[in-house]
């Protein structure tokens, strides 16, 4: 009698031998790993964009915390207006993170060198602003870079069909947002020059109030836009 082979012993009555899973190259010859981009690729890129800004935002928060002693000392000496720049810095950090996280969700935003460099410069400028809450002219100059980089990203989205998933009226709103940030950048440039060339307590208080109000308006604009996009795109 011929001895049973290993294959014969593994096959029981009424069962079928297990098949080795076919490799992608066996079933789809010639297909490259990066030839198609599925939902996993989209998820990865979204998470990468958020993580990138979260790290940069965390550094900015750490920079802001180093200024607590300086702001406390200023408050004790009657220079309460530096608290305005501290609060505005907090609002800018929050707004920047929300814009990045929400944008990665609703926009076509693949990882690229221009937007990655822009986000890095934005995070770096935010940190510089946070380190200079008691130096309003420097704070305004750094915030100007933050606004310009945010505006640059929106222009990139517009030119590379990043808004393709948005309804037409939401695209119009995004275009309007670019002009809103142009106005903010113009105001910030004017304040930077004014505080650098003609520094005064009254000027610092006035521009500090403008910074807080503008930061609140930017957050309100973002909040309203997010709610509208949720409604129109069916996002829970």
C-alpha positions as CSV (number, residue, x, y, z in Angstrom):
1,X,0.0,0.0,0.0
2,X,1.3,3.4,-0.9
3,X,1.8,5.6,2.2
4,X,-0.4,8.7,2.5
5,X,1.3,12.0,1.7
6,X,1.0,15.0,4.0
7,X,-1.5,16.5,1.6
8,X,-3.7,13.4,1.9
9,X,-3.6,13.5,5.7
10,X,-4.7,17.1,5.8
11,X,-7.9,16.4,3.7
12,X,-10.7,15.1,5.8
13,X,-13.9,13.7,4.5
14,X,-16.4,16.5,3.6
15,X,-13.7,19.2,3.8
16,X,-11.6,21.0,1.2
17,X,-8.0,21.9,1.6
18,X,-7.2,25.5,2.4
19,X,-6.0,27.6,-0.4
20,X,-3.0,29.9,-0.1
21,X,-4.4,33.5,-0.4
22,X,-3.5,34.8,-3.9
23,X,-1.1,37.7,-4.0
24,X,-2.3,40.9,-5.7
25,X,0.2,40.1,-8.5
26,X,-1.4,36.7,-9.1
27,X,-4.9,38.1,-9.6
28,X,-4.1,41.5,-11.0
29,X,-0.8,41.2,-12.9
30,X,1.1,44.4,-13.6
31,X,-0.9,46.5,-11.2
32,X,1.3,48.8,-9.1
33,X,0.7,49.3,-5.4
34,X,0.3,53.1,-6.0
35,X,-1.7,52.8,-9.2
36,X,-5.0,53.4,-7.4
37,X,-5.9,55.5,-4.4
38,X,-8.7,54.2,-2.2
39,X,-10.4,55.3,0.9
40,X,-7.4,54.2,3.1
41,X,-5.2,56.6,1.3
42,X,-7.7,59.4,1.9
43,X,-7.8,58.6,5.6
44,X,-4.0,58.5,5.9
45,X,-3.6,61.9,4.2
46,X,-6.3,63.4,6.4
47,X,-4.7,62.1,9.6
48,X,-1.2,63.2,8.4
49,X,-2.4,66.8,7.8
50,X,-4.0,67.0,11.2
51,X,-1.0,65.4,13.0
52,X,1.3,67.8,11.2
53,X,-0.6,70.9,12.4
54,X,-1.2,69.4,15.9
55,X,2.5,69.0,16.5
56,X,3.1,72.6,15.3
57,X,0.2,73.9,17.3
58,X,1.4,72.1,20.4
59,X,4.8,73.8,20.0
60,X,3.0,77.2,19.7
61,X,1.0,76.4,22.9
62,X,4.3,75.6,24.7
63,X,5.8,78.9,23.5
64,X,2.7,80.7,24.8
65,X,3.0,79.1,28.2
66,X,6.5,80.4,28.6
67,X,5.1,83.9,28.5
68,X,2.7,83.5,31.5
69,X,5.2,85.0,33.9
70,X,5.9,88.0,31.6
71,X,2.2,88.6,31.2
72,X,1.5,88.3,34.9
73,X,4.3,90.7,35.7
74,X,2.9,93.1,33.1
75,X,-0.5,92.9,34.6
76,X,0.8,93.7,38.1
77,X,2.5,96.8,36.7
78,X,-0.7,98.0,35.0
79,X,0.1,96.9,31.5
80,X,-3.1,94.9,31.2
81,X,-3.3,95.3,27.4
82,X,-0.7,92.5,26.9
83,X,-3.4,90.1,28.0
84,X,-5.2,91.0,24.7
85,X,-2.4,89.6,22.6
86,X,-2.3,86.5,24.8
87,X,-6.0,85.9,24.3
88,X,-5.7,86.6,20.6
89,X,-2.9,84.0,20.4
90,X,-5.1,81.4,22.0
91,X,-7.9,82.1,19.5
92,X,-5.5,82.0,16.5
93,X,-4.1,78.6,17.6
94,X,-7.6,77.1,18.0
95,X,-8.8,78.6,14.6
96,X,-5.8,77.3,12.8
97,X,-6.2,73.8,14.1
98,X,-10.0,73.8,13.3
99,X,-9.4,75.0,9.8
100,X,-6.8,72.3,9.2
101,X,-8.8,69.5,10.7
102,X,-12.1,70.6,8.9
103,X,-10.3,71.3,5.6
104,X,-8.7,67.8,5.6
105,X,-12.2,66.4,6.0
106,X,-14.2,68.3,3.4
107,X,-11.5,69.3,0.9
108,X,-9.5,67.4,-1.7
109,X,-6.3,67.9,0.1
110,X,-3.5,65.5,-0.9
111,X,-0.1,65.8,0.8
112,X,2.1,68.2,-1.1
113,X,5.3,70.2,-0.6
114,X,3.7,73.6,-1.0
115,X,1.0,73.1,1.5
116,X,3.3,71.3,3.9
117,X,5.8,74.1,3.8
118,X,3.0,76.6,4.2
119,X,1.7,74.9,7.3
120,X,5.2,74.7,8.7
121,X,5.7,78.4,8.2
122,X,2.3,79.1,9.7
123,X,3.1,77.1,12.8
124,X,6.5,78.7,13.1
125,X,5.0,82.2,12.8
126,X,2.3,81.3,15.4
127,X,5.1,80.3,17.8
128,X,7.0,83.5,17.2
129,X,3.8,85.5,17.9
130,X,3.2,83.5,21.1
131,X,6.8,84.3,22.2
132,X,6.2,88.0,21.7
133,X,2.8,88.8,23.4
134,X,4.6,91.5,25.3
135,X,6.1,93.0,22.0
136,X,3.0,93.9,20.0
137,X,4.9,95.1,16.9
138,X,6.6,91.7,16.5
139,X,3.4,89.9,17.4
140,X,1.6,91.7,14.6
141,X,4.3,91.0,12.1
142,X,4.3,87.2,12.9
143,X,0.5,87.2,12.7
144,X,0.7,88.7,9.3
145,X,2.7,85.7,8.1
146,X,0.1,83.4,9.7
147,X,-2.6,85.1,7.6
148,X,-0.6,85.1,4.4
149,X,0.1,81.4,4.7
150,X,-3.5,80.6,5.4
151,X,-4.4,82.6,2.3
152,X,-1.8,80.9,0.3
153,X,-3.3,77.5,1.1
154,X,-6.7,78.6,0.0
155,X,-5.3,79.8,-3.3
156,X,-3.6,76.4,-3.8
157,X,-6.9,74.6,-3.1
158,X,-8.7,76.9,-5.7
159,X,-6.1,76.3,-8.4
160,X,-5.8,72.5,-7.8
161,X,-9.5,71.7,-7.6
162,X,-9.3,71.3,-3.8
163,X,-12.9,72.6,-3.5
164,X,-14.3,70.0,-6.0
165,X,-16.4,68.3,-3.3
166,X,-18.1,71.5,-2.2
167,X,-21.4,72.8,-3.5
168,X,-21.3,75.8,-5.8
169,X,-22.4,78.3,-3.2
170,X,-19.9,76.9,-0.7
171,X,-17.2,77.5,-3.3
172,X,-18.4,81.1,-3.6
173,X,-18.2,81.4,0.1
174,X,-14.6,80.0,0.1
175,X,-13.6,82.6,-2.5
176,X,-15.1,85.3,-0.3
177,X,-13.1,84.0,2.6
178,X,-9.9,84.6,0.6
179,X,-10.9,88.3,0.3
180,X,-11.8,88.4,4.0
181,X,-8.3,87.3,4.9
182,X,-6.8,89.8,2.4
183,X,-8.6,92.5,4.5
184,X,-7.3,91.0,7.7
185,X,-3.8,90.9,6.3
186,X,-4.0,94.5,5.2
187,X,-5.1,95.6,8.7
188,X,-2.3,93.5,10.3
189,X,0.3,95.1,8.0
190,X,-0.9,98.5,8.9
191,X,-0.8,97.8,12.6
192,X,2.7,96.3,12.3
193,X,4.0,99.4,10.6
194,X,2.2,101.7,13.0
195,X,3.5,99.9,16.1
196,X,7.0,99.6,14.8
197,X,7.3,103.2,13.6
198,X,5.2,105.1,16.2
199,X,4.9,102.8,19.3
200,X,2.6,104.0,22.0
201,X,0.4,102.5,24.8
202,X,-2.7,103.8,23.2
203,X,-1.7,102.2,19.9
204,X,-0.9,98.9,21.5
205,X,-4.3,98.9,23.3
206,X,-6.2,99.8,20.2
207,X,-4.5,97.2,18.0
208,X,-4.8,94.6,20.8
209,X,-8.6,95.1,20.8
210,X,-8.7,94.8,17.0
211,X,-6.7,91.6,17.2
212,X,-9.1,90.0,19.7
213,X,-12.2,91.1,17.7
214,X,-10.7,89.9,14.4
215,X,-9.8,86.6,16.0
216,X,-13.4,86.2,17.3
217,X,-14.8,87.2,13.9
218,X,-12.5,84.6,12.2
219,X,-13.8,81.9,14.5
220,X,-17.4,82.9,14.0
221,X,-16.9,82.8,10.2
222,X,-15.3,79.3,10.4
223,X,-18.1,78.1,12.7
224,X,-20.9,79.3,10.5
225,X,-19.2,77.9,7.4
226,X,-18.7,74.5,9.1
227,X,-22.4,74.3,10.1
228,X,-23.5,75.2,6.6
229,X,-21.2,72.6,5.0
230,X,-22.4,70.0,7.5
231,X,-26.0,70.7,6.4
232,X,-25.4,70.7,2.7
233,X,-23.0,67.7,2.6
234,X,-24.9,65.6,5.1
235,X,-22.1,65.4,7.7
236,X,-23.4,64.3,11.1
